[in-house]
Amino acid sequence: MEPVTLTTDRLVLRAVGPDDTEAVYRAAQDPDIQRWTTIPSPYLHEHARAFTEQLVPDGWSQGSMFTFGVFPAGGGLAGMIGLTMHSPGAAEVGYWAAREHRGHGYVTEAVLTACRWVFTDVGVDRVEWRAEVGNRASRAVAERAGFTVEGTLRSGVSNKGVRRDCWVGSLLPSDLGLPSTAPYLPARA
């Protein structure tokens, strides 16, 4: 698949490329991003270069991961959002916000925009969100975007070689008033 660009009144979401390597590198120096995400730590220029020049374009071309840089109108890189395909009809969302752009609702807006796109254009019927227990900022974004927190998975994520408990949640097309591509039969009590 070719990368797409998504827009809102405030944001442009687009695939990052070589011209964005320095901005990705600078943002990823934030200790909170290195602590709560699975990016390498320390985060080196070579990691940013591999991300913008190989990982992002390969994910788009293979249809396995759709990564967007989040850019406010007239501004620099505010964050990153990725939708990784796990199985037919299911994806997992991950995101981070650059320190200087936190608190403006950019990542929540980007998550909603990207999820609408993946539901309508890719045919996904479930987007999962996972965050290490304690990552309250990530949980707040997920909840503001409409995700239902479903529980805690023991040893649910591996971060820098350590198994950790994580929260898990989901967003369905119906949560955004969109149709599903496949019938959904919820459990009955």
C-alpha positions in Angstrom: 0.0 0.0 0.0 1.2 3.5 -0.7 1.3 5.8 2.3 -1.7 8.1 2.8 -1.9 11.5 4.3 -4.8 12.3 6.7 -5.8 15.8 7.8 -8.0 17.4 10.5 -8.6 21.0 11.1 -5.5 21.1 13.3 -3.3 18.3 12.1 -1.6 16.6 9.2 -0.8 12.9 9.7 1.7 11.6 7.2 4.4 8.9 6.9 7.7 10.2 8.1 10.7 9.9 5.8 14.4 10.8 5.6 13.7 14.6 6.0 12.1 13.8 9.4 15.0 11.8 10.8 16.4 14.6 12.9 13.0 15.5 14.4 12.4 11.9 15.3 15.8 11.6 16.9 15.3 14.7 19.0 11.9 13.8 20.2 13.0 10.2 21.1 15.6 11.6 23.5 12.8 12.3 26.0 13.3 9.9 28.9 9.5 9.3 29.2 9.3 8.1 25.6 12.2 5.8 26.1 10.8 4.6 29.4 7.2 3.8 28.3 7.7 2.7 24.7 9.7 -0.1 23.2 12.1 2.1 21.2 15.8 1.4 21.8 17.4 3.1 24.8 19.7 4.9 24.4 18.1 6.1 21.1 20.8 6.8 18.5 20.8 8.6 15.2 21.1 5.2 13.5 17.8 4.1 15.1 16.0 7.2 13.8 17.5 6.7 10.4 16.4 3.1 10.2 12.9 4.1 11.4 12.4 6.8 8.9 14.2 5.2 5.9 13.4 1.5 6.4 10.8 0.6 9.1 8.1 3.1 8.1 8.3 2.6 4.3 8.5 -1.2 4.6 5.5 -1.2 6.9 3.4 0.7 4.4 4.6 -1.3 1.3 3.9 -4.6 3.1 0.6 -3.5 4.6 1.9 -4.6 8.0 2.3 -1.3 9.8 0.9 2.1 9.1 2.9 4.8 10.8 2.1 8.5 10.8 4.0 11.5 12.1 1.6 13.9 13.7 2.2 17.5 12.6 0.2 20.5 13.8 -0.7 23.0 11.1 2.5 25.1 10.6 4.4 23.1 13.3 7.0 20.5 13.6 6.7 16.8 14.7 4.3 16.6 17.6 4.1 12.8 17.9 4.0 9.5 16.2 1.2 7.0 15.8 1.4 3.5 14.4 -1.2 0.9 13.6 0.4 -2.6 13.4 -1.7 -5.4 11.8 -1.8 -8.5 14.0 -4.4 -10.6 12.2 -7.0 -10.1 9.5 -9.3 -7.4 10.7 -7.3 -6.5 13.9 -4.6 -3.9 14.5 -2.7 -2.6 17.5 -2.2 1.1 18.0 0.9 2.7 19.6 1.7 6.3 20.0 3.9 8.9 21.7 3.9 12.7 22.0 6.9 15.0 21.9 7.3 16.7 25.2 6.7 20.2 24.0 3.5 19.2 22.3 1.8 17.4 25.2 -1.4 18.6 26.6 -2.9 19.9 23.4 -5.0 16.9 22.5 -3.0 16.2 19.3 -2.4 12.5 20.0 -6.0 11.8 20.9 -7.1 13.6 17.7 -4.5 11.7 15.7 -5.6 8.3 17.2 -9.2 8.9 16.3 -8.4 10.1 12.8 -6.1 7.1 12.1 -8.6 4.6 13.6 -11.4 6.0 11.5 -9.1 5.5 8.4 -8.1 2.0 9.3 -11.7 1.0 9.9 -13.1 2.5 6.7 -10.2 2.1 4.3 -8.3 -1.0 5.5 -11.3 -3.0 6.8 -10.1 -3.4 10.3 -12.8 -4.4 12.8 -10.8 -4.1 16.1 -8.0 -1.8 17.2 -6.3 -2.9 20.4 -4.3 -0.6 22.7 -1.8 -1.8 25.2 0.3 0.2 27.7 2.4 -0.9 30.6 0.6 -0.6 33.9 1.4 2.9 35.2 1.6 4.7 31.9 -1.3 6.9 32.8 -0.7 9.4 29.9 -1.2 6.6 27.4 -4.3 5.4 29.2 -5.8 8.9 29.3 -5.3 9.2 25.5 -6.9 5.8 24.9 -9.9 6.6 27.1 -10.4 10.1 25.5 -10.3 8.4 22.1 -13.1 6.1 23.2 -11.3 2.8 23.9 -12.8 0.4 26.3 -10.2 -0.7 28.9 -10.7 -4.4 29.1 -8.3 -5.3 31.8 -4.8 -6.1 32.8 -2.6 -8.8 31.1 0.0 -10.3 33.4 3.4 -10.3 31.7 1.6 -8.9 28.6 4.4 -6.8 27.1 8.1 -7.1 26.9 10.0 -3.8 27.2 13.8 -3.8 26.9 14.0 -7.4 27.9 11.7 -7.3 30.9 8.2 -8.8 31.0 5.7 -6.3 32.4 2.0 -6.2 33.1 -0.1 -4.1 30.7 -3.5 -2.6 30.4 -5.4 -3.6 27.3 -8.3 -2.0 25.6 -10.1 -1.9 22.3 -11.9 0.4 19.9 -14.5 -1.0 17.5 -16.0 0.7 14.4 -19.3 0.9 16.2 -17.7 3.0 19.0 -17.2 5.7 16.3 -20.6 5.1 14.7 -19.0 3.2 11.8 -20.1 -0.1 10.3 -18.0 -3.3 10.7 -16.8 -5.3 7.8 -17.8 -8.5 9.6 -20.8 -9.3 11.8 -20.2 -8.9 15.5 -22.1 -10.9 18.1 -21.3 -9.6 21.6 -21.4 -11.9 24.6 -24.7 -12.2 26.4 -24.7 -12.5 30.2 
